[in-house]
Amino acid sequence: MIIDCHGHYTTAPKELEAFRQKQIADQIRESIDKAQLKLQRERGTDVTIFSPRAAGMGHHIGNATTSLHWSQVCNDLIHRVCTLYPQNFVGVCQLPQTPGVPPTNCIAEVERCIKELGFIGCNLNPDPSGGYWKDPPLTDKWWYPFYEKLVELDIPAMIHVSLSCNPNFHTTGGHYINGDTTAFMQLITADLFKDFPSLKFIIPHGGGAVPYHWGRYRGIAQDLKKPLLKDHLLNNVFFDTCVYHQPGIDLLFKVIPVDNILFASEMVGAVRGIDPETGNYFDDTKRYVEALRLSDEDRRKVFEGNARRVYSRLKTKLPASR
């Protein structure tokens, strides 16, 4: 008797693989239908620019190989969702960043996601160390080869940190807002957009502390002999509406030009409960925007037009207004 201890059922009927693909698709559908799609319908949104969970990117874990494999898995899952629900979701990719590893290491994955998976942008972590800020600032030439690729692909980057490893900073309440604010301050101090005039960044969560301290940042830019912020940064930097109360949204729109604001909810995001003061979900941000006194034209910009302009590849996904 000769016993072969390593054999695989490689000749199984094709129907077996079809069953497995349906099983996986059903699991994805269940996870999406009960949350994302349900809330899309209830809150009256149409399309979500969809990316892997930010806190789950975990760029501080393992090495560059670990990060690459994890990013590929996460991006492939986003692609699967977008394939199952092409009218509802458009993909944005996670990057395989690792502390101390040059961003050039991310170029192959962002090219794969844009060219093969049909994604329209990426999330860029300004602090892969998770709260210790060990890498050069976003304006350093360390990042330039990656920016060149973003310009070549004609895609924007949302500047978004991942999980906080520093116990002094709560991930969503401290680290996220710190990341937004720090990134904006880094951009003030340099002249990145002179070198990359078509590069586009989205700073989430309403820009962190930026709108609240706009006078401080205008004054710092002035002391640094920089141009006015509207000329220095606002041709290239945009903000979203992930701000979870009406006064915050009111301030955002009072300070930041409407052309620089993209509607967003972060759904399902950092705060999932109901605001006892309003009876509505904190992250139902569409309500806040609708409560603003905006012209029809400006409302269209915030809800659709600005996103189409910043994410230029949207035109291949959403050719006409819906």
N, C-alpha and C positions, 0 to 999 in steps of 0.2 A: 504493500500500500504506500503510495506516494502522496503526502499531504501538502498541499499548497496553502500556506497560511496568509496569503495576501492576494485576494481577488476582489474585484468590484463588479457590480451589476451595470456594466457600461452599455449593455445592449437592451436595457429596459425599453418598453414601448414608449413612443413619443407622448402618449396620453398621460403617462406618469409625470413627465415634466410639465405638461399643460396643467395638470391638477395642482402641482406644487406652485406654479406661478399664480394660479387663481387663489390658492390658499394665502399666499403672501399678500396678494393684492387685496383680498378680503380683510386681512388684518390692518393694512394701511387705510383702507376705506373706513373701517370701523373707527380708527383713531382720529381720522379727519372729520368724518360725518358728525360725530358726537360733540365736537368742539369747534374747530375752525369753520367748517361750512355752516353749522348751526348758527354761530355768532355772526358770520357774514350776512346770512339771511335776516336775522333778527335786527341787526344794526344798520342794514341798508348799504353795505359796501359790495363792490363787484369783483375786484381783483386784488389779490395780495402779492406783493413782491416778497418772496418767501425764501428764508435761509435757515440753516441749522441753528439750534438753540445756542445763544451767545455764551452763556455760562458753561455750556457743555463743550465748547471748543477746546478747553483745557490745554492751551499751548505750553504750559509749564510742565506737563506730564511727559516723562520719557525723553526721547531724543528726536532728531529730525525724521528718522524712519518711522517711529511711532506716530508722530504727528501727520506724516504723509498718509499712512494707511488709514488712520482715523478720519482724516479729512476726506479721503476718497469715499469711504463708506458713508459718511454723513451727506456728502454731495450727491452720491448716487441715490440715496433715499429721497432727497429733495427732488431730484430729477424724476424719480418714480411717481411721486405725488403730482408733479407738474404734468406728467404724461397721462395719469389717470384723470386729472381735472384741469385740462388745458385752458378752460374758460375762466378758472378761478385763481390759478396760481402761476407765477412766473419766477424762475429760479435765480437766486443770488448765492454765490459760493463762499464757503469757509476756506481759509488759506492754511496750508501746513506750516505755520510759523513756529519757531522754536527760539527761546532766549539765546542770544549770542550767535545765531546762524543768520547769515545775510539774507535779506528778502528775495534775492535772486533765486533762492531755493523754492520759491512759490510760483515761479513763472510757468513751469510745465503744467501744474495743476490748474492755474487760472486759464491757461490756453485750452486745456482739455474741456473745462467746464463751459467756456464761451463757444468754442468751435464745434465741440462734439455734443454737448448736452444742451446747448441753446440758452445758456444763462445770460443775464444782462448786466451783471455787476458782481462785486465782491465785498466782503466785510474785512476791513483791515484793522488789526489789533495794534495800537500804538505802544502796548506794554505786554508782550508775551510772558513776562515774568510774573504776572498776576499781582501787581500792586507794589513792586519794588523798582520799576522803571530803570532797568539795567541797560537797555539798548539805546542807541543814539536817538535824538529827537527826530520827529517826522521830516524836518527840514534839512537833515544831514544828507550828504551825498551818498551815504550808505544805502539810502532808499532809492536813489535815482534810477538804477537799472529797472527796478520794478515799476516805477512811475512811467518810464519810457514804454513799458509794455502796456500799461493801462491806457496811455494815449494812443498807442498803435491799435489796440483793440477797441478804442472809443467806448470805454466803460468807466463809470464812476466807482468810488469806493466809499462805503459807509464806515466811518471811523468808530469802531466798537470794541471795547475791551471784553475779556472773558471773565472767568471766575476769579475772585479775590483770594490770594494766598496770605495776605497780610491781615492779621486779626484786628488791626486798627481800623480796617475799612470793610464795612458791610458790602456785600457784592452789589446789590441793586440800589441800595440807598446811598452808599458812599462811593464805591469804586467806579460804578458806571458814570456818575455825575463828575467825579474827579477826572475820569478819562476824557470826557467831552470837553471839560473846561481846560484841562492841561493841553490837549491837542490844539485848541483854538489859540491859546497863549503861545504855544510853539510857533504857530503859523504867523502870529503878529511879529515875532522877533526877527524873522528872516524875509527873504524875497523869493520864496519857492515858485510863485506863479509867474515871475519874470522868466524863469527857466522853463516852466511848463504852463503856458498861458491857457491851454485847453483842458488841463487836469481839473477834475471835479470831485469834491468831497461832500458827503452829507454828514453832519454832526447830529446824532440822535438826541432824544430826550429833551427837545426844545433847546439844545445847546448847553445843557448843564446850567452853570451859573452865569453864562455869558449875557443873556438879555437883561438879567437883573442888575448886572454890573457893567452895562454898556458904556457908561461914562468913564469908569475906571479904565476900560480897555482902549477907548478912544484917547484918553489922556496918556496912557503908557505908549501907545503908538506915536502920538505926537512928541513925547519926550525922546523916543528913539529915532526921531526924524523920518518916520515912515509916512506914506501918503494917508489921506483920510481912509478910514476902514472900508467905506463903501467902494473905494477905488483899489485899496490894497488887497482885500479879501473877497468882497461880495460878488465878484464876477465868477468866483470859483468855489465858494463855500455856501452850503445850504443847510437848513435846519428842518427838523420834522416836528410834528405836533404831539409827540408822546409826553404830554404834560397833563396831569390828572386832576385839574380843577379849573374852573372858569377864570378866576383872577390871573392864573398863570398863563393861560391862553391869551387873555386880553392883553397882558403885558408883552408877550411874544409878538403879537401883531402890531402893537403900538411901537415897538422898538425896531423890529426887523422888517425890511421891505417885503411886501407880499410876494414879489417875484422870487424870493429866497426861501419860501416856506412850502414844504411838501406835507400833505396829509399823511398821518400815520397813527396807529393805535398801539403797536407792540403786542397786539392780541394774539395769543393769550400771554400776558406779560408779567411784569414785575409786581403789579397789584391786581388781585383778582376779585376782591370783595366789592360790596356795595357801599357807596358813600351814604352814611346815615343822614347827612345834611341835605341830600338831593333825592335819595331813593333809587339812584341809578348806579350802574357799575362805574368805578373810577376810570377804567380804561375804555369806556365808550366815548372816545374823543370826538366822534362826529357831532355829537350833541353840542360840544363847546364851540366848534367851528360854525355850526349852523346858527348859534346864538349871537354871533358877531354881526355887526352892521357892515356887510361887504356888498360891493356891487356884484352883479351877476358875473361880470367878466373876472373879477378878482376871485370869486368863489370857484369858478371853473379852473382858474390857475392853480389854486390850492388843492382842489380835489383831483385834478387830472392833468392840466396843461404843464405844470412845472415838472411833474414826474416824467412826462413824455419828453420834455426838453433835457432833463438831467440824465435820464436813462434812455439814451437815444436809440438803443436797440429794442426798446418797447415797440417801435413801429413795425417790427417784423412779427411781434406777438399780438399786438392790438392795433390792426391797421386803421380802424375807424372808431370814432367815439361811440360809446354804448349808452 
